[in-house]
Amino acid sequence: MKNFNYTFLMYITLVAALGGLLFGYDWVVIGGAKPFYELYFGIADSPSFQGWAMSSALVGCVAGAMFSGKLSDLYGRRLLLIVAAILFNLSAIGTGFSESFSVFILWRIVGGVGIGVASTISPLYIAEIAPQKTRGFFVSINQLTVVIGILAAQIANMLISHEIPESYSSVEILNSWNGQVGWRYMFWAELIPAILFFGLVFFIPESPRYLAKQNKYGSVEKILMKIGGVHYAKVAVQRIKESFSDDSSKTKINLLFNKKGMHIIAIGVVLAILQQWCGINIIFNYAQEIFVSAGYGINDLFMNIVITGSINLVFTIVAMSTVDKLGRKKLMLIGYGSLTMIYALVGYFYYTNISGFPLLLLVMIAIAVYAMTMAPITWVILSEIFPNRIRGVAMSISTFALWMASALLVQTFPLLNDYFGTSGIFWLYGSICALGFIFIFKFLPETKNKSLEDIEQQFLSK
């Protein structure tokens, strides 16, 4: 471990992980702008349009996730990261300048495509370049930047918005600085990291696993030598060559559709869906409703959201320090088991009209649990369990499933909330978490401290 060039590894990881930061910012910024753009576009009394505004980006996420893996197998991981950077820049500019709801939706979808690409390629790229002993740590950096992006959006929303008197009517809010201009700056602020991402991504190397697919083993060895020295490079190149020993189109298709390949992909798809349907993202996307129903006014909203973002950040760092020690499976079991119990209590609190600090405390604990378990560890697992020959496509399939689940979740939440009530919604999420615990206990093997090629052999030898 002493021979690894961690300065170089950290640099390329942080650049790739800027895609995660933009993913987090673009994902959450709309929550702070929500009270104002809804009035501006005249959709404050339309639950269906409100849901469409929140979920439209996820349509783009689905499209980006669907095609990015295959395209990255054809043209490289780095090129797809460049594409994501371009999309984030265009979305930030276009959304802020929108004068009609349809144009607003269009640019949100463009940003969503960027999220879909970045959420697929950033962790995949980092996993393919990181050493096995610290792969969990480095892939978790991508989730850390997602959380930083979320927190940055929350802080930007708080700093940009002007305080609104409680006595203000909807018309007065609409005609205020927040209602006319402030919400636009919330989206434009994304340009700062988006421009940085676009500029730096040209200066990182291509993924060695992608180069191996192109039979460019000279380039593979040079990159791996810079990462870990001569011995590390020679051993890693030999293992990579063995995994690509039969890389014909027929072999890849067989691996995708045979029993073993479909078993691996099914695990990835279920884990991806579970990460979304555990319900935690509703707290971020619908923060206004959560905190207002907990007894907080509109001027308390932004500070409470920043507090949740800070907890998310701290416990993601905890996850980074434990993922390569405790292992992926143990952390996932802790996460799903804990959320099952927490959601049971949250549902009870809403059912009995308990609000204020007790409810807020439970929400904070739920965020902490999620941040140190399912949030980062799901991405670590997805980035490492698929065989080299089909990793891009398989990662796309799982990420596609994740964003489909997320789109359905966000789009249906207002309707489900009206039908079941908030207590019923959290009990539903708790039941899903309980099923997730059982699935992980039964089907997910441990992958810590294993090379990508060792994990491939572990799955395919069963």
Secondary structure per residue as TSV (DSSP state, phi and psi in degrees):
chain	resnum	aa	ss	phi	psi
A	1	M	-	360.0	-24.7
A	2	K	T	-66.5	-27.7
A	3	N	T	-81.0	-6.2
A	4	F	S	-76.9	140.9
A	5	N	-	-87.3	83.0
A	6	Y	H	-71.5	-24.0
A	7	T	H	-63.9	-46.6
A	8	F	H	-65.5	-44.4
A	9	L	H	-60.4	-43.5
A	10	M	H	-66.0	-38.6
A	11	Y	H	-61.8	-53.1
A	12	I	H	-68.7	-31.4
A	13	T	H	-66.3	-45.5
A	14	L	H	-64.5	-37.4
A	15	V	H	-65.1	-49.5
A	16	A	H	-60.9	-36.1
A	17	A	H	-74.9	-9.6
A	18	L	H	-60.7	-27.9
A	19	G	H	-61.1	-38.0
A	20	G	H	-67.0	-39.7
A	21	L	H	-61.0	-44.4
A	22	L	H	-68.7	-35.0
A	23	F	H	-55.7	-50.4
A	24	G	H	-65.1	-43.3
A	25	Y	H	-64.0	-50.8
A	26	D	H	-63.8	-32.3
A	27	W	H	-66.5	-37.0
A	28	V	H	-107.2	-23.8
A	29	V	H	-56.5	-31.7
A	30	I	H	-64.4	-26.6
A	31	G	H	-63.6	-41.3
A	32	G	H	-73.0	-31.5
A	33	A	H	-80.6	-15.1
A	34	K	H	-53.5	-47.8
A	35	P	H	-62.9	-21.0
A	36	F	H	-100.0	-45.1
A	37	Y	H	-69.9	-26.7
A	38	E	H	-62.7	-41.0
A	39	L	H	-70.8	-39.4
A	40	Y	H	-62.3	-42.5
A	41	F	T	-91.8	1.0
A	42	G	T	70.7	35.9
A	43	I	-	-116.7	13.6
A	44	A	T	-63.2	-22.6
A	45	D	T	-107.6	17.4
A	46	S	-	-123.9	96.5
A	47	P	H	-56.6	-34.7
A	48	S	H	-68.8	-42.7
A	49	F	H	-69.9	-34.7
A	50	Q	H	-62.1	-45.3
A	51	G	H	-63.7	-38.1
A	52	W	H	-66.5	-39.4
A	53	A	H	-61.8	-40.7
A	54	M	H	-74.2	-33.6
A	55	S	H	-100.3	-7.1
A	56	S	H	-60.2	-38.8
A	57	A	H	-61.2	-30.4
A	58	L	H	-70.8	-23.8
A	59	V	H	-62.5	-43.3
A	60	G	H	-65.1	-38.3
A	61	C	H	-57.0	-44.8
A	62	V	H	-61.0	-45.8
A	63	A	H	-64.3	-44.5
A	64	G	H	-62.4	-42.9
A	65	A	H	-67.4	-34.8
A	66	M	H	-63.1	-40.3
A	67	F	H	-104.2	-18.5
A	68	S	H	-67.0	-37.8
A	69	G	H	-64.0	-47.8
A	70	K	H	-64.0	-42.9
A	71	L	H	-64.3	-36.2
A	72	S	H	-70.1	-28.6
A	73	D	H	-70.0	-30.0
A	74	L	H	-86.1	-41.1
A	75	Y	H	-119.5	-3.9
A	76	G	-	107.2	153.0
A	77	R	H	-70.8	-39.9
A	78	R	H	-64.1	-41.5
A	79	L	H	-60.0	-39.2
A	80	L	H	-68.2	-33.0
A	81	L	H	-65.8	-37.3
A	82	I	H	-63.1	-43.8
A	83	V	H	-59.4	-44.2
A	84	A	H	-59.9	-41.7
A	85	A	H	-61.9	-42.5
A	86	I	H	-61.7	-44.3
A	87	L	H	-63.8	-39.8
A	88	F	H	-63.5	-41.3
A	89	N	H	-63.0	-46.6
A	90	L	H	-62.8	-41.5
A	91	S	H	-64.8	-43.3
A	92	A	H	-61.4	-43.4
A	93	I	H	-66.8	-51.2
A	94	G	H	-65.3	-42.1
A	95	T	H	-62.8	-43.8
A	96	G	H	-64.7	-28.7
A	97	F	T	-91.9	0.8
A	98	S	-	-62.8	133.2
A	99	E	-	-112.2	-7.4
A	100	S	S	-134.9	156.2
A	101	F	H	-63.7	-37.7
A	102	S	H	-66.1	-39.5
A	103	V	H	-68.0	-40.3
A	104	F	H	-56.0	-46.8
A	105	I	H	-62.9	-42.3
A	106	L	H	-57.2	-47.9
A	107	W	H	-72.9	-28.8
A	108	R	H	-65.2	-37.3
A	109	I	H	-66.2	-41.3
A	110	V	H	-59.3	-46.0
A	111	G	H	-61.8	-35.8
A	112	G	H	-63.2	-38.3
A	113	V	H	-60.7	-41.4
A	114	G	H	-60.4	-41.7
A	115	I	H	-62.2	-44.9
A	116	G	H	-60.6	-40.9
A	117	V	H	-68.3	-49.7
A	118	A	H	-64.2	-40.4
A	119	S	H	-67.4	-24.4
A	120	T	H	-84.8	-48.2
A	121	I	H	-86.8	-37.0
A	122	S	H	-59.2	-54.3
A	123	P	H	-66.2	-33.7
A	124	L	H	-63.7	-45.8
A	125	Y	H	-60.6	-46.9
A	126	I	H	-63.4	-42.6
A	127	A	H	-61.8	-36.0
A	128	E	H	-77.3	-11.8
A	129	I	H	-112.8	-13.0
A	130	A	S	-89.2	146.5
A	131	P	-	-66.0	151.9
A	132	Q	G	-62.4	-36.0
A	133	K	G	-69.0	-24.9
A	134	T	G	-123.8	16.0
A	135	R	H	-62.0	-40.7
A	136	G	H	-60.1	-42.1
A	137	F	H	-61.8	-48.9
A	138	F	H	-69.1	-40.3
A	139	V	H	-65.6	-33.7
A	140	S	H	-65.8	-23.5
A	141	I	H	-59.8	-35.6
A	142	N	H	-60.8	-42.5
A	143	Q	H	-67.3	-35.2
A	144	L	H	-60.2	-42.6
A	145	T	H	-69.7	-31.4
A	146	V	H	-59.1	-45.8
A	147	V	H	-66.3	-40.1
A	148	I	H	-62.8	-39.3
A	149	G	H	-62.4	-41.8
A	150	I	H	-61.1	-48.0
A	151	L	H	-64.6	-39.5
A	152	A	H	-62.0	-41.2
A	153	A	H	-64.2	-40.8
A	154	Q	H	-66.2	-41.9
A	155	I	H	-68.5	-43.0
A	156	A	H	-59.7	-44.0
A	157	N	H	-60.3	-41.8
A	158	M	H	-67.4	-42.7
A	159	L	H	-72.8	-35.1
A	160	I	H	-75.4	-39.0
A	161	S	S	-71.5	142.8
A	162	H	-	-93.2	147.4
A	163	E	-	-63.6	136.2
A	164	I	-	-111.1	125.3
A	165	P	-	-58.2	141.6
A	166	E	T	-60.7	-25.5
A	167	S	T	-80.8	-5.5
A	168	Y	-	-65.4	136.7
A	169	S	-	-83.7	172.4
A	170	S	H	-60.0	-38.1
A	171	V	H	-65.0	-41.4
A	172	E	H	-67.6	-37.9
A	173	I	H	-64.5	-42.9
A	174	L	H	-59.3	-41.2
A	175	N	T	-85.2	-1.2
A	176	S	S	-77.7	172.1
A	177	W	H	-59.1	-41.1
A	178	N	I	-59.3	-45.0
A	179	G	I	-72.2	-26.1
A	180	Q	I	-101.6	-39.8
A	181	V	I	-125.3	-40.9
A	182	G	I	-53.9	-44.8
A	183	W	H	-63.0	-27.0
A	184	R	H	-68.5	-42.4
A	185	Y	H	-64.3	-28.0
A	186	M	H	-60.5	-39.8
A	187	F	H	-77.3	-39.6
A	188	W	H	-64.9	-28.8
A	189	A	T	-59.8	-21.2
A	190	E	T	-65.2	-19.8
A	191	L	H	-62.0	-28.8
A	192	I	H	-60.7	-57.0
A	193	P	H	-71.4	-27.5
A	194	A	H	-66.9	-42.8
A	195	I	H	-66.1	-40.9
A	196	L	H	-61.2	-43.8
A	197	F	H	-60.3	-46.9
A	198	F	H	-61.8	-39.4
A	199	G	H	-71.3	-37.6
A	200	L	H	-85.4	-26.5
A	201	V	G	-65.1	-20.3
A	202	F	G	-71.9	-13.0
A	203	F	G	-108.6	16.7
A	204	I	S	-110.1	152.9
A	205	P	-	-75.6	163.4
A	206	E	-	-72.1	156.0
A	207	S	-	-62.4	130.6
A	208	P	H	-62.2	-31.8
A	209	R	H	-69.1	-37.2
A	210	Y	H	-65.6	-43.4
A	211	L	H	-61.7	-34.8
A	212	A	H	-65.3	-36.9
A	213	K	H	-61.9	-28.5
A	214	Q	T	-90.3	6.2
A	215	N	T	63.7	31.6
A	216	K	-	-102.1	65.3
A	217	Y	H	-71.7	-22.6
A	218	G	H	-62.8	-44.8
A	219	S	H	-67.9	-37.7
A	220	V	H	-58.8	-47.5
A	221	E	H	-65.1	-38.9
A	222	K	H	-62.0	-44.3
A	223	I	H	-65.5	-44.9
A	224	L	H	-68.5	-32.1
A	225	M	H	-64.6	-40.5
A	226	K	H	-66.2	-29.9
A	227	I	H	-78.9	-46.5
A	228	G	H	-136.2	7.4
A	229	G	H	93.4	176.9
A	230	V	H	-64.7	-49.9
A	231	H	H	-62.8	-46.4
A	232	Y	H	-58.2	-43.3
A	233	A	H	-64.3	-44.4
A	234	K	H	-66.0	-41.7
A	235	V	H	-66.3	-45.0
A	236	A	H	-65.0	-41.3
A	237	V	H	-62.0	-40.9
A	238	Q	H	-63.6	-43.6
A	239	R	H	-65.0	-40.4
A	240	I	H	-64.5	-41.9
A	241	K	H	-59.1	-42.4
A	242	E	H	-62.5	-38.2
A	243	S	H	-70.7	-22.3
A	244	F	T	-104.6	18.3
A	245	S	T	-60.0	-31.2
A	246	D	T	-131.6	87.6
A	247	D	-	-107.9	32.9
A	248	S	-	-72.4	159.9
A	249	S	H	-59.6	-38.3
A	250	K	H	-63.0	-42.3
A	251	T	H	-63.8	-42.2
A	252	K	H	-64.4	-41.2
A	253	I	H	-64.5	-43.6
A	254	N	H	-60.0	-41.7
A	255	L	H	-67.2	-35.0
A	256	L	H	-66.6	-35.6
A	257	F	H	-112.8	-2.9
A	258	N	S	-80.3	174.7
A	259	K	H	-60.9	-43.2
A	260	K	H	-69.2	-43.9
A	261	G	H	-63.1	-42.8
A	262	M	H	-67.9	-30.9
A	263	H	H	-64.4	-44.5
A	264	I	H	-64.5	-46.3
A	265	I	H	-64.0	-37.5
A	266	A	H	-62.3	-39.8
A	267	I	H	-61.3	-45.7
A	268	G	H	-61.9	-43.0
A	269	V	H	-64.2	-45.3
A	270	V	H	-64.1	-43.2
A	271	L	H	-62.0	-39.5
A	272	A	H	-64.2	-45.8
A	273	I	H	-64.9	-42.5
A	274	L	H	-61.5	-37.7
A	275	Q	H	-60.6	-34.2
A	276	Q	H	-82.8	-41.0
A	277	W	H	-85.1	6.7
A	278	C	T	-73.1	-14.9
A	279	G	S	95.2	-5.7
A	280	I	H	-68.6	-29.7
A	281	N	H	-67.0	-22.2
A	282	I	H	-61.8	-35.2
A	283	I	H	-61.7	-37.6
A	284	F	H	-79.9	-46.0
A	285	N	H	-72.8	-29.3
A	286	Y	T	-119.3	41.6
A	287	A	H	-58.3	-37.3
A	288	Q	H	-58.4	-49.2
A	289	E	H	-65.3	-41.0
A	290	I	H	-61.0	-48.4
A	291	F	H	-77.1	-35.3
A	292	V	H	-63.7	-43.0
A	293	S	H	-68.6	-19.8
A	294	A	T	-86.8	1.0
A	295	G	T	103.0	13.6
A	296	Y	-	-105.6	144.2
A	297	G	-	-85.4	176.0
A	298	I	H	-64.5	-30.1
A	299	N	H	-78.5	-16.9
A	300	D	H	-84.9	-16.5
A	301	L	H	-57.9	-52.8
A	302	F	H	-66.5	-39.8
A	303	M	H	-64.6	-41.2
A	304	N	H	-63.0	-38.0
A	305	I	H	-66.9	-39.4
A	306	V	H	-64.4	-37.2
A	307	I	H	-61.7	-43.9
A	308	T	H	-64.3	-37.9
A	309	G	H	-64.3	-36.9
A	310	S	H	-66.7	-40.8
A	311	I	H	-63.1	-42.2
A	312	N	H	-56.9	-42.9
A	313	L	H	-65.5	-49.5
A	314	V	H	-60.0	-44.9
A	315	F	H	-80.1	-18.7
A	316	T	H	-68.1	-37.5
A	317	I	H	-63.7	-38.7
A	318	V	H	-59.3	-43.4
A	319	A	H	-60.7	-39.9
A	320	M	H	-61.5	-33.2
A	321	S	H	-83.9	-11.7
A	322	T	H	-113.8	-18.6
A	323	V	T	-62.9	-35.5
A	324	D	T	-89.8	-3.4
A	325	K	T	-103.3	-58.6
A	326	L	T	-74.9	-31.3
A	327	G	-	99.4	161.5
A	328	R	H	-71.2	-46.2
A	329	K	H	-64.1	-44.6
A	330	K	H	-62.5	-43.5
A	331	L	H	-64.4	-38.9
A	332	M	H	-66.0	-39.0
A	333	L	H	-65.1	-40.6
A	334	I	H	-60.6	-43.3
A	335	G	H	-63.7	-53.4
A	336	Y	H	-68.9	-36.0
A	337	G	H	-65.5	-42.8
A	338	S	H	-67.4	-43.6
A	339	L	H	-66.2	-31.6
A	340	T	H	-56.4	-46.6
A	341	M	H	-72.5	-40.4
A	342	I	H	-64.0	-43.7
A	343	Y	H	-66.7	-31.3
A	344	A	H	-60.7	-41.8
A	345	L	H	-71.2	-42.0
A	346	V	H	-60.2	-44.5
A	347	G	H	-59.3	-41.5
A	348	Y	H	-64.0	-40.5
A	349	F	H	-63.0	-43.5
A	350	Y	H	-66.5	-38.6
A	351	Y	H	-64.2	-35.4
A	352	T	T	-99.2	10.7
A	353	N	T	62.0	33.2
A	354	I	-	-86.6	121.8
A	355	S	-	-131.3	-168.9
A	356	G	S	78.1	-144.0
A	357	F	H	-62.4	-42.3
A	358	P	H	-57.3	-42.5
A	359	L	H	-68.1	-43.4
A	360	L	H	-60.6	-39.3
A	361	L	H	-61.6	-42.9
A	362	L	H	-63.7	-39.6
A	363	V	H	-62.0	-42.2
A	364	M	H	-62.4	-41.9
A	365	I	H	-65.0	-40.7
A	366	A	H	-61.2	-43.4
A	367	I	H	-63.2	-41.5
A	368	A	H	-61.6	-45.3
A	369	V	H	-61.8	-47.6
A	370	Y	H	-61.1	-42.0
A	371	A	H	-65.6	-30.3
A	372	M	H	-98.8	2.7
A	373	T	T	-132.2	-90.4
A	374	M	H	-63.6	-35.2
A	375	A	H	-60.5	-58.1
A	376	P	H	-81.5	-36.2
A	377	I	H	-71.4	-32.6
A	378	T	H	-58.5	-44.8
A	379	W	H	-67.6	-35.1
A	380	V	H	-61.0	-48.2
A	381	I	H	-63.7	-46.1
A	382	L	H	-62.2	-33.1
A	383	S	H	-77.6	-12.7
A	384	E	H	-122.4	-13.9
A	385	I	S	-84.8	-15.9
A	386	F	S	-89.7	143.6
A	387	P	-	-60.4	149.5
A	388	N	G	-52.9	-41.3
A	389	R	G	-65.4	-25.7
A	390	I	G	-125.8	15.7
A	391	R	H	-60.5	-45.7
A	392	G	H	-60.5	-49.1
A	393	V	H	-66.0	-44.5
A	394	A	H	-65.0	-39.0
A	395	M	H	-63.7	-39.3
A	396	S	H	-62.0	-43.0
A	397	I	H	-60.7	-44.9
A	398	S	H	-68.4	-43.0
A	399	T	H	-68.0	-36.5
A	400	F	H	-58.5	-45.6
A	401	A	H	-62.9	-38.6
A	402	L	H	-61.5	-46.6
A	403	W	H	-75.7	-29.5
A	404	M	H	-63.0	-44.5
A	405	A	H	-63.2	-40.8
A	406	S	H	-67.0	-43.0
A	407	A	H	-61.0	-44.0
A	408	L	H	-65.0	-39.7
A	409	L	H	-62.0	-51.0
A	410	V	H	-69.7	-39.8
A	411	Q	H	-66.2	-36.4
A	412	T	H	-91.4	-11.3
A	413	F	H	-57.4	-47.6
A	414	P	H	-58.8	-38.1
A	415	L	H	-71.1	-44.2
A	416	L	H	-64.4	-37.5
A	417	N	H	-65.2	-38.7
A	418	D	H	-65.7	-36.8
A	419	Y	H	-80.0	-49.6
A	420	F	H	-93.1	-22.2
A	421	G	H	81.2	160.0
A	422	T	H	-63.0	-37.8
A	423	S	H	-62.7	-44.1
A	424	G	H	-63.9	-36.0
A	425	I	H	-62.3	-46.6
A	426	F	H	-68.3	-33.4
A	427	W	H	-66.6	-35.4
A	428	L	H	-62.6	-46.2
A	429	Y	H	-63.6	-37.3
A	430	G	H	-62.1	-38.5
A	431	S	H	-65.5	-39.7
A	432	I	H	-64.0	-41.3
A	433	C	H	-62.4	-37.3
A	434	A	H	-63.6	-41.6
A	435	L	H	-65.5	-35.9
A	436	G	H	-63.1	-40.6
A	437	F	H	-58.9	-45.7
A	438	I	H	-64.1	-43.7
A	439	F	H	-61.0	-47.1
A	440	I	H	-65.4	-42.9
A	441	F	H	-59.2	-37.5
A	442	K	H	-87.9	-36.2
A	443	F	H	-115.8	-17.8
A	444	L	-	-93.9	117.2
A	445	P	-	-80.6	163.6
A	446	E	-	-82.3	137.9
A	447	T	-	-124.2	6.9
A	448	K	T	-67.0	149.7
A	449	N	T	60.9	26.0
A	450	K	-	-121.5	142.6
A	451	S	-	-70.1	162.2
A	452	L	H	-58.6	-35.8
A	453	E	H	-72.0	-33.9
A	454	D	H	-67.3	-40.7
A	455	I	H	-64.0	-41.3
A	456	E	H	-58.7	-44.6
A	457	Q	H	-66.3	-36.6
A	458	Q	H	-60.1	-43.8
A	459	F	H	-74.2	-43.6
A	460	L	H	-78.6	-15.3
A	461	S	T	-86.8	-6.5
A	462	K	-	-72.7	360.0
